[in-house]
Amino acid sequence: MSAIFLAEDIARQHDPGPGHPEQVARWDAAVAGVGLEKLSVVTPRTATEDELALVHSRA
């Protein structure tokens, strides 16, 4: 099984507040744990409505 870590560096600027699990430290730990040399650069794209519906209610 393989995993994909898709994120742009701008995501590091996201600050949901103290105590929230989404923290820059987790981003850094994930990248360090995998190792930058093992990561591939992928050009981001806009998610489709169906992809968004997998994790969010439809509007």
C-alpha positions in Angstrom: 0.0 0.0 0.0 1.2 3.5 -0.7 0.2 6.9 0.6 0.0 10.3 -0.9 0.8 13.5 0.8 -0.6 16.3 -1.3 -0.2 19.9 0.0 1.2 23.2 -1.1 3.7 25.0 1.1 1.0 27.7 1.5 -0.8 25.2 3.8 1.9 25.8 6.4 0.3 29.3 6.9 -3.0 27.8 8.0 -3.4 28.4 11.7 -6.6 26.9 13.3 -5.5 27.9 16.8 -3.8 26.4 19.8 -4.5 22.8 20.5 -5.9 22.0 17.1 -4.2 18.9 15.4 -3.6 20.8 12.2 -0.3 22.5 13.1 2.9 23.4 11.2 4.8 21.0 13.4 2.8 18.1 12.1 3.4 19.2 8.5 7.2 19.4 9.2 7.1 16.0 11.0 5.4 14.3 8.1 7.8 15.7 5.5 10.8 14.8 7.8 9.4 11.4 8.4 9.1 10.5 4.8 12.2 12.4 3.7 12.2 15.1 1.0 14.1 12.9 -1.4 11.2 10.5 -1.5 8.6 13.1 -2.2 7.4 13.8 -5.8 6.3 17.3 -6.9 2.8 17.2 -8.4 1.1 20.2 -9.9 -2.0 20.9 -7.9 -5.5 21.0 -9.6 -8.9 22.0 -8.5 -11.0 19.2 -7.0 -14.1 18.0 -8.8 -17.5 18.3 -7.2 -17.6 14.6 -6.8 -14.2 14.5 -5.0 -15.3 17.3 -2.6 -18.5 15.4 -1.9 -16.5 12.5 -0.6 -15.5 14.6 2.5 -18.0 17.5 2.5 -21.8 17.9 2.2 -23.0 19.1 -1.2 -24.1 22.7 -1.2 
